[in-house]
Amino acid sequence: MKKKKKPIDLKKAIKAAEEAVSKAVSWRDLRILWHSVSPHLMSGYGTVTRYVLAGLANRGFPVFASAYYGIQPPGILNYRGIYVLPIKKRQTDQLGFISVKQHYEKFQCDLGVFHADFWVSLGFAKRIKYSLCYSPVDHENYPEKWLNVFRAYKWIAVPSLHAQKELKKSGIEAAYVPHGYNPKIYFPMDKEACRKFFTLDKDKFIVGIVAANNDDETRKGWGENFRAFKIFLDNNPDAKKDARLFVHSDYNNEKGRNLQELSKQIGVSKYIIWNDIYTASIISLPEKGMAQLYNCFDVFLMLSRREGFCLPVLEAQACGVPAIVNGFSALPERVNYGKCGWVCKPKALVYSPLNAISSVADPYKAADALEEAYNNESKRKLFSKRGVQYAKQFTWELTIDKYWMPLLKEIGEEIPRTSSRKKPKKIAGN
């Protein structure tokens, strides 16, 4: 005898179907407000903002950029189809969090993303109900007051494994979401042709530095970079004839150090090639120009005291230029822990102005790495080949699909459904 089928509970079936449909489609409709610098800027934050928002928009997400730097009211910038909204700065609200809340509500956004230094972002987390902090974590042993900023957010993402592990020590869970590069722009080119473009000698051994110079603490380790090159030259007198250090930075930035004066004090100024100040400090090089510049280098030098990711090392590697890095924070990750570049153990661990642990690079160890790069062409070529392959794991398309999409799916399924949201009012003039 056949068993009788249990009657279907219609209400439960309808509810289950509605939930299944909602979960299947609604996370792809997340309306995202991203607060950082404007995406047209060529800084690290600007580059990440530009590529992540473009990638998410191409995958169907409605995205808006709220810029605390790079655009000012009145007016809205339409940057490659992405609306960039200005903020109003106040004496007690320099990053415009009051404006951010207004944007968030005006455009009926579901998720607010803060992308800058986390320790200045508490006002964002307090004003935006569904907030994600996507920030570099480049220290160790943060004081509780800074860790509590992270705890104010509903979700956290970080661009390095170092950051993820460091936060976990304090019981804070964070998603690992690395940055990326554009392989259509950054790839190995003809070195001689690139040097000709920049009027550089085709036969010189050129060490390159691409870094900011905008803080008193000299986070980028300018003194250690210059000293390492000086020690390398002193230990290898013949290199004084054909080795040069190319510096792409705003070397007289009043917010940073006087790098030309510093190089004279260290005794290395006559071996440095400075990129012209107009390009370095005012207009900046476009990405294609940066790729050509990287391709001029034989090796890349980055002795920062700390880094949250370090896009220049990744971009240099993608161009076939191996890097010498300080062995602290996210930097060892960039060279696959020494498999495609040189990692130099720090000289000391120190406390930064945040009262958290940072480091000081060892210029002697870096000088040894420079010596090996100079004398051992076969190892340099091996690291170059490995670096190109390693960089391919971090293209923007891959990082968005592999890391951003799963994270947004998880977030979208936690945020209340948005299917009843009203259509936003049109922006004036559009």
N, C-alpha and C positions, 0 to 999 in steps of 0.2 A: 504493500500500500504506500502511495506517495505521501510524503510529509507535506502538511499544509504550510504554505509560505506565510511568514509573519506579515501583517499589514504594514504598509509603508507609512511612517510618520511624516506626513506631507510638510508640516511646518519645519521639522528638523532637516528634511531634505532640501527645502528651499533655502534655509539659512546656511547649510553647508555649501550649497552651490554658489550662493552669493559671496560667501567668504573665500571660496576657491577662486572665483573670478576676480574678486578684489585683490587677493594676494598675487594672482598671476599677472595683473597688468598695472596696478597702482604704483608700485615702486618705480616703474619706468616713467611715471608722470611727476616725480618729485620736482617741485619748483625750488631751485637752489639760489640763494644769495651768498656770494663769495666776497668776503671783505679782506682786501689786501691793497697793494699798490695797483696802479692802472696797468692793464695788460700790454700797453704799447711800450712800456719802459724796458730797457735792456738789462735791468738788474736781475739778481737771482729770483726774488719774489715775483718780479714782472714776468720773467720767462715761465715760471711754473704756472702762474695765473693764466698766461696766454695759451699755453698748450693744454692744460687740464680743462679749462672752460671750453676751448674749441673742440676737444675730444668728446666732452660730455654733450655739447650741443649737437655734434655730428651723430651722436647716438640717441638723439631725440629728447634730451632733458632740456626743459626751459631753464636757462641760467641767466643770472644778472651779476654784474660785478659792482661792488661798492668800493670806491677807492679813497683811502685816507691820504694818498699822495699821488700826484701826477695829473690831477684834474681838480678844478675848484668851481664852486657855484658862481653864477647861475649857468645852467646848461647841462646837457647829457651828451656823452660821446658814444657814437655808434662805431665800435671797433670790430670790423669784420663780422658784422651781424650780431655782436654782443653789446648790449646796453651797459655802459659804464656810468654809474651814478655818483655824483659828487657828495661830499659830506660837509657839514658846517662845523668848523672847529670852534670850540669854546675854551676858555681859560682852564676849566676843570675837565675838559673832554677833548683832548688834542687828537684823538683817533676817531672822533665823530661817532661814538656809539649811540648817541641820541638820534642822529640821522639814520644810522643803520636800522634801528628799531622802526623808524618811520618808513624806510624803504621796504623792510620785511613785511610790514602790515599793508602798505600801499599796494604792493605787487603780490600779496597773498602767498608769500613764500612758505614752504614747508620746512626747509632746512637752512640754517645759517652756518657758514663755514668761515672760521677765522684762520687766516694764513699769514702769520708774522711771528714775532717773538712772543711766546705765550705769556711771559711774566708781566706784560702790560695789558692783558686781555680780559681781566676779571669783569670789567664793565660790559663786555660783549656777552659773556656767559650769563650774566645776571639779567640782561634785557631780552635775549633770544631764547625762547622756550626750548626749541629743538636745535641744539648747537653742537657743532663738531669743531674741535681744535685740531688743526693740521699745522704743526709747528716743529721746528728743529729742537732737539734736545742734545746739547753738545757738551754738557758738564757731567760730573758725577757728584753724588752726595748733596743733592739740593736741600736747602732748609725747608721746613714744613710749610712756611708761608707761600713758597713757590709751588710746592706740590699741591697745596690746597686750591691753587688756581686751576690746575688740571681737574681736580675733583669737582669743581663747579660745572664742568661740561658733562653733557649726556654721553658724548662719544669723543674718542681721541684717536688720532692717526699720526704716525711719525715716519719720517723718510729714511730712518736707518735702523739696523738691527741693534746697534749700540743703544739707541734711544729706547727701543722696546724693552731691552733687558734692564736698563737702568730704572725705568719706571716700574717694572715688575718687582724690583727689589722693595719698593714701597707699597706694593699691593695695588698698583694702578695698571689696568689692562689697556693696551693700545694696539691698534691695528698697524701692521707694517705696510706702508705705501710709499715705495721709493719714487724719486724723481726720474726723469728720462732725458733723452736727446733726440734730435731729428736726424735720422740716417740719410735723408736726402740732402742734408747740408753738411753734416760732419762725417767725413770719410777721408781716407788717405788720398792725397793729391801729389802732383809733381812738385817736389820740394824746390828744385831750381827755379821753376816758373813762379812759385809763390814768393820766393826770396827776391826775385827780380821785381815783382809787383811792389814789395816793401823796400826796395833798394838796399837789400842786405847781401853781403858777400856770400857767394855760393859755397865757398870752401871753409867758412868759419864753423866752429863748434858752438852752437847757440843754445843756451839754457834760457827757458822762458818762464816768466811769472805773469799771470793774469789775476789780479786781486784788487779788492777795494782798499781805500785808504781814508776811512771816515770815522775813526774813533781814537781817543787818546790812549787806550790800553794797547794799541797795536795788536789786535787779535790775529791779524794775518802774519804776525811774526816777522816783520820787515827786518829788524835787527839780526835775527837768526838767519834769515835768507841771505842777507848781504855778508854776514860773517862766514857762513858756510862757503860762499863763493870765493871770498878772500883767502880762507884757509886752503881751499882746493888749489888756488893759484900759487900760493906760497909753497905748497908741497909739490907742485908740478910747474916749475919755472918755464918750461917750454910751452905750457898752455897759455901763458900770457900773450903769446903772439897770435894765437888763433881761437881762443875761447872768449865769448862775450855773453853778458847777461842782458836779455831783452826784458824791459819792464813795461807792461801795459797797465797803467794806473794813473789816477789824478795825483801826481806826485807833490803838488803844492796845496792840497786841499786844507783849508783852514780848520776843518773839523778833525783832521788826522795829523800825520807827522809830515815834517818837511823832509821828504825822502832824498832829495838831492843833497841837502846838508848832511843827513845821516850817512849817506854813502861816502861823502868826503871824510867824515869823521872816522869811518871804518877803514878808509883807504882803498876803496874799490870803485870810485866814481868814474875813473877813466876807462874802465872795462864795461861800463853799462851803456846800453842803447836805450834811450827813453822814447816811447812812442810820443808823437807830437801832442802837446797839451790840449790843443783844440779838439782833437779827436778823442783823447782819453777822458777829458773832463766835461765837455759840452755836448757834442753830438753823438758820441759813442760810435763804435763800429757796428754795422748791421751783422746779422748772424753769418751771412756768407763771407763777410770780411773777417770775422773772427775765425772761421774755419780755415781761411787762407793763412791767417796769422799763426794759428796752432801748427799748421803744416810747415811753417818755417823752422820750428824748433827741433832740436835733436833730443832734448829731454825737458820735462816740465818739473819745476821745483815748487813745492807747496808745504811750507813749514809753519802753517797756522797753529796757533795755540789750541784751537778746537774748531771743529766743523760739524754742522748738522747734516750735511750731505756732501757738498762741494761739486757743483756742476762743472766748473772749469777742468777738474781732473778727468771727469767722465768724458767731456767733449774733446779734450786733448787725446785721451786714449782712443776714442773713436776715430781720430785722425791719424792714428798710428804712432803717437808720441808717448813713450813710457814716462811714468812719474816717480818722483822721489817725495815721500810724504812723512810727516811727523806721525808717530805711532800712537795717536790718541783720538778718542771719539769716533767719528764715522770715517776718518781718513784711511785706516787699514782696509776697510771694506771696499774702498774705491779701487784698490790695486789687488783685490782678491787675496788679501793677507800676505802679500809678498810674492804671489805667483806670477804677476805681470807688472811688477814695479818694486821699488825699494821702500821698505818701511824702517824708519829710524826711531829707536827707542827714545822717549823724551829724556831730557836732562834732569827735569824736576817736575813734580806736581805742585801746583800753587793754587791759592784761593783767588778767584776773580772778584770783581766788585759785587757780584751776586752772592758772595760768601759760599760759593760752591766750588768744587775742584775742577781746575783747568790744568794746563801743562805749559811747559816751555821746551821747545825743541832743542836738540843737541846739535849745534853747528858742526862739531867734529865728526859725528857719525854721518851727517849729511854730506860733509866734504869727502868722506870715504866713498859714499855712494856716487858722488859726482866724478870722483877719480875712476871708479869702475866703469861708469857710463862712458867716460871719455876714452879710456884705454881698451875697453872690451866691446868692440863693435858687434861681435856675434851675440853677446848677451843682450845688448841693447835691441838688436833686431828680433831676438827671441821674445823679449818682453813686449816689443811693438806688436808682433803677430798675436801673442796671447791677449794683449790688451784690446785689440780690435775685436776679437772674438768674445771676450768677456763683456765688453760694452754693449754688444748686441742683445744682451739680456735686459737692457734698460732703455729700449726705444719707447717713445711716448705711447705709441699704439699698444705695445705689450703691457706697459705698466697700467694703462687705463683699463684694458680688458682683464688683466690678471689680478689687479689689486683694487682699483676704484669700483669696478662694477659689482664684485661680490660685497664690498663694504656698503655701497649704496643700496643693494638689495636687502641686506640685513637691516640697515637703518629704515628703509622704506616700509618694511614689514612691521616695524615697531611704531612708526608714526601713524596716528589715526588716519583712516581713509580720507582722501581728498576729492572723491567723485562728486560731492555736492558743492564744491567750490564754485563761486561765481566767476564769470569771465572777467578778467582784469580790464580796467578802463584803459583806453588807448593813451599812449604817451603823446603829449602835445606835439603837434607838427608831424605826426606819423600816421 
